[in-house]
């Protein structure tokens, strides 16, 4: 069964705090688009390439409490793929850590197009 929220252990007696899957997806998408030379393109938006992903950012909640984030990106022609992918991982990691603090996660980047 798929969960739609990551519940934080905030040790409060006032209730439970959860972060939605859509929030993680949007944070990762914005962080990736912030990196020079990389974009996340959704199907239906204008793009140079013919290959477009319907869901370029995927988030999975594991039973051990970790969040797996997978990002399919389009890399600009002429830039270092290795450097851009490392920058994407750092940008997504920094954004998740800043906005969600205690959530353990992994970030995987897959280059789906050069454009």
C-alpha positions in Angstrom: 0.0 0.0 0.0 1.4 3.4 -1.0 1.5 6.2 1.5 1.0 9.8 0.5 2.7 11.4 3.5 6.0 11.2 5.4 5.1 11.5 9.1 7.7 13.4 11.2 8.5 12.3 14.8 8.1 15.7 16.3 7.6 14.4 19.9 4.6 16.6 20.4 1.4 15.8 22.2 -0.6 18.1 19.9 -0.8 15.9 16.8 1.1 14.4 13.9 3.0 16.4 11.3 3.2 14.9 7.8 4.9 16.1 4.5 3.1 15.1 1.3 4.6 13.3 -1.6 3.7 16.3 -3.8 5.7 18.6 -1.5 8.8 16.4 -1.9 8.2 16.3 -5.7 7.8 20.1 -6.0 10.9 20.8 -3.8 13.0 18.5 -5.9 11.7 19.9 -9.2 12.4 23.5 -8.2 15.8 22.7 -6.8 16.7 20.9 -10.1 15.5 23.7 -12.3 17.6 26.1 -10.2 20.8 24.3 -11.4 22.4 25.9 -14.5 22.4 23.5 -17.4 19.6 21.3 -16.2 15.8 21.3 -16.4 13.0 19.0 -15.5 10.5 19.0 -18.3 7.0 17.6 -17.9 5.0 16.2 -20.7 3.0 18.9 -22.4 5.4 21.7 -21.9 7.4 23.1 -24.7 10.7 21.3 -25.1 13.4 20.8 -27.7 13.5 17.0 -27.5 10.8 14.6 -28.5 11.3 12.5 -25.3 9.5 13.9 -22.3 8.6 12.3 -19.0 5.1 12.4 -17.7 6.5 12.2 -14.1 10.1 13.3 -14.2 10.4 13.4 -10.4 9.4 10.4 -8.4 9.3 10.0 -4.7 9.0 6.7 -2.8 8.6 6.3 1.0 10.5 3.2 2.3 9.5 1.1 5.3 12.8 1.9 7.0 11.8 5.6 7.1 13.9 6.9 4.2 12.6 8.8 1.2 13.9 7.9 -2.3 13.9 10.8 -4.8 14.5 10.0 -8.5 14.9 12.9 -10.9 14.9 12.6 -14.7 16.5 15.6 -16.3 17.4 17.3 -19.6 21.0 18.5 -19.7 22.0 21.4 -21.8 24.3 20.6 -24.7 28.0 21.4 -24.1 28.0 21.2 -20.2 29.7 18.6 -18.1 27.1 16.0 -17.3 29.0 14.8 -14.2 29.2 18.3 -12.7 25.6 19.1 -13.5 24.3 15.8 -12.0 26.4 16.4 -8.8 25.1 20.0 -8.6 21.5 18.6 -8.9 22.1 16.1 -6.1 23.5 18.9 -3.9 20.8 21.3 -4.7 18.0 18.8 -4.0 19.7 17.6 -0.9 20.2 21.2 0.4 16.6 22.1 -0.3 15.1 19.0 1.4 17.4 19.5 4.4 16.5 23.1 4.7 12.7 22.6 4.3 12.2 19.2 5.9 15.1 19.1 8.5 15.0 15.5 9.9 14.0 13.5 6.9 16.6 10.9 5.7 16.6 10.6 1.9 18.5 9.6 -1.2 18.7 11.5 -4.5 19.2 9.7 -7.8 19.6 11.6 -11.1 19.0 10.1 -14.5 19.8 12.0 -17.7 16.9 11.4 -20.0 17.8 13.9 -22.8 20.4 16.3 -24.0 19.0 19.5 -25.4 
